[in-house]
Amino acid sequence: MVKAIPSWVSLLTTLVLVLTVVFLLAPLLVVVGVSFTAGDYISFPPEGFSLRWYEKVLTEGRYTAAALTSLSVAVPVTIASAILGAATAIALHRRLLPGSGVISGLFLAPIVLPSIILGLGLLMLWSRSLGPTSILTVFVGHLVLALPYVIRTTLAVLSTSDPFLEEAARTMGAGPWRSLWRVTVPQCLPGVAAGAFFAFNISFDEAVVSLFLRSPEVVTLPIQIYTQLEFSPDPSIAAVSSLMIGLTIVLIVLIERAVGLQKVTE
């Protein structure tokens, strides 16, 4: 017979959960609050209410140009990592590659390694082998960072999928490619969607690797934020950060509408 959980344990668990949620959400609420301040400096609580900093972000060329640069990298990275990650995950799941277990472990390296070490290593390798850095270098660095997330989420979905569905399709007369597109790929979609979500966010928000791999004329949005913080910090930084938070929320809603968060997190 299972004993009832003591009331003090339930209370303590609830308290820890509440404190964890507050610890995670409080900084975001502070940033959003500062973005609406009417003052000229970063301070909390905000001094009045104003949309001037959002107007500044949306009208000043440096922020819009940096956002477009980030999008021009993040979107191709998301597409490439989704395609390559899904194909790699299917191959690893089917044990089509020699040493699949070792290869699967190696794909964890970009996640485990500190970003500064990865960025420095990629910079040295690229400079010695291919020449000067450019926006292509940033794309490659972000792809290296994003690809493991798509592979891992797709592998997680494949590990819980029905292995006999594709065999049934083959039995019914479907060829290898048709069964792949009609059976295996649809089973992968929740994992690919989750991985693509992570890939976009990682690429759009990445600053450390971008600092190492960019050329002087390539300024992404995170780099612009860091530059603004270093030389002339003002509440426009909070406004940009709030817009990025809003973008993340929109992406989560889109995933929920497309495949469902429950499927993504299984």
N, C-alpha and C positions, 0 to 999 in steps of 0.2 A: 504494500500500500504506500502510495506516494504521500509524504508529509506535506502539509500546507506550508507555503512560504511565509516566514515571519513577516509581520507588518513592517518592522524596521528595515528589513532587506528591501521590500518593495518601495518604501519611502526613499531609502538611500539610492536605489537604482533610478527612480524618477528624478531625484535631485541631480544626479550625475548627468542624466540625459538632458535635463533642462539647461544645466550649466554648459554642456557641450554645444548645444544649439545656440545659446547666447554667445559663447566664445566664437563660434563660426560666423554668426550673422551680424554681431555688433559692429565689427570693422566695416562691413558693407553698408550698414545703415549710417555710420558716421560719414563715409565717403559721399553717399547720396545726399546727406544733409548739408555737407559743406558745399556741394555743387550748386545749391540754391541760395547761398549767402549773398547778401547785398554788399558785403564788405570787400575790401581790396586784398585781404590776406586770408590764408588758410587758418580757419579757427572753428572750433566747435564748443558750444552751440552756434549755429549760424547767426550772423548779424542781419536780421530781416529776411525778406524773401525777394529773390530776383532771378530772372532767366538770362541775365546779361552774359554769364559765362558760357551758357549753351550757345547763345548767339555768337559769341567770340569763336568758339570751337567750330561752328558750322560755317562761318564766313571767312575765317583766316585760312589762307592757302597752305600754311605749313601743316596744319592738322589734317585738312582734307587730302593733301598730297600724300602725307604719311599713311593715312587710312587706305587710300587707293593702292599704295605700294604694298601694304600688308595684305590687302585682298588679292592683289595680283600674284602674290606668293602663296597665300593660304588656300585659295581655290584650286590651283593646279596640284598643290601638295595633297589636298584632300582627295581629288580624283585619282591621282597616281597611287597614293597609298591604299585607297579602297580597292583598286584593280589588282595591284601587285600583292597587297596583303591577303586578299581573298584567294588569289591563285596559289600563293605560298602556303596558306593555311590548309587548303584542300590537298595539296601535295604532301604536306607534313602529316595530315590526318590519315591519308591513304598509305603512308610509308613508301611513297614513290621515290623519295630522294635517299641516297645512301647516307647513313648516319643522321637520320631524321631527328633523333633525340638530342644529339649534340648541336645540330643546326637550330633546333627550337630553343635550346638554352642560350645560344649565341645571340639570338634576337632579343634577349633580355638586356644585353650589354648597354645599349643606348639609354635604357630606363634606369639601370643601376649606376652607371658612371655619372659623376658630377658634370653638369653642363659646361663648366669652365674647362675641364680636362678634354671633353669631347670637342668643344669648339676649337681649342688650341691644337689638338691632334688633327682635326680636319683641315685647319688652316695650313699647318706645316705640310701635310700630304698634298693638298691642292697646289700650294705655292711651288713645291718641288716638281710636281708632275705635270700640271696643266697651266700654270702661269698665274696672272693676277686675278684677284677676286672680283666678283660682279654679283648681280642679282641671281644669276644661275647658281653661284656658290651658295647663296642663302637658301635657294630652293632645295639643293642637294642636302644641305645640313638639316633643314626642317623635315625633309623626307626621311632621313635616317632616324630622326627623333620620333616621327609619327608612325612609321611603318610597324614597329612592334605592337602598338596598341591595336591596330586593325587585325594583325595576326592573332594576338591573344584573345580578343573578343570573338573572332570568327572560330577559332579552335574551341573556345568554351561552348559555343552554340553547337558545333559539329559533334562534340563529345556527348551531347544529350539528344542528338537527333536519332531517328530510326534508321539503322544501317541496312534494313531490308527493303526500304522503299526504292532505292536505285536498282537493287537486284530484281525487284518486282517489275520495274519499268523495262529492264533488259529482257526479262522473261516474256513481256508483252510485245516485244519486237522493237523497242527503241534502241537506237545505236548508242555508242559511248558518248558522243557529243550531245545528242538529243537528251539522253538521260541526265547528263551533266547540267544542261541549261534548264530542263523542265523539273528536275527533282533536287539536285544538290545545291544549285545556286539559290533557288527560293528558300531552302532551309538555312542558307548562310546569311540571308538578308538582315535579320535582326542584329547579328554580330557585326556585319559590315557597316550597318547604320550607326551602331554604337561606336565602332572604331573610327568611322569617318567624323563623327561628332568630336571625339577626342583629338583626332588629327587636325581638324580645323582650329579648334581652340588652342592647341599647342603651338601651331604655326602662327596664328594671329597674335598670340600673347608672348611668343618667345623673344627674349631680349639678349641673353648672354651669348648664345651661339651666333645670333645675328651680328652682334658687335664684333666678333672675331672674323666672320666670313663676308661681311658687306664691304663694298667699295665706298669711298667718301660720299658719292652722290646718292647712294641707296639709303634712305631713312625710313624705317618702318615706324608704325605708331608707337610701340613700346619704347623704341630708341628716342623718338621725339619726346615722349613723356619723361624719360630719364634726363634728357638734355634740358628740358624745361625745369625739372626739379633741381638740377645742379646750378643753373645760372639765374633763372628768374621765376621762382615758384609762385604760382597764384592759383586761385580756385578753378581755373580752367582745367587743371589737371584732374580735379575731382569730377568735373563735368565729362571729360573724356572717359574716365574710369567708369562713371555711371552708365554712359552709353554702351561701353563694352560689357558691363553687367547685364544691361537690357538685351544686348545681342545674344548673350549666352542663354538667357531665359527664353528668348524667341526660338532658339535652336532646340531647346529641350521640349518646348510645346510642339514644334514641328515633328520631332521624333515620336512624341506621344501620339500625335495624330496619324503618323505614317505607319509605325510598326508597334507602338505601345511600349511604355517604359517597363512594363512587367516582362515582356519578351526580351528586352534589351538587357535587363539585370538578372535574368535567370542564369 
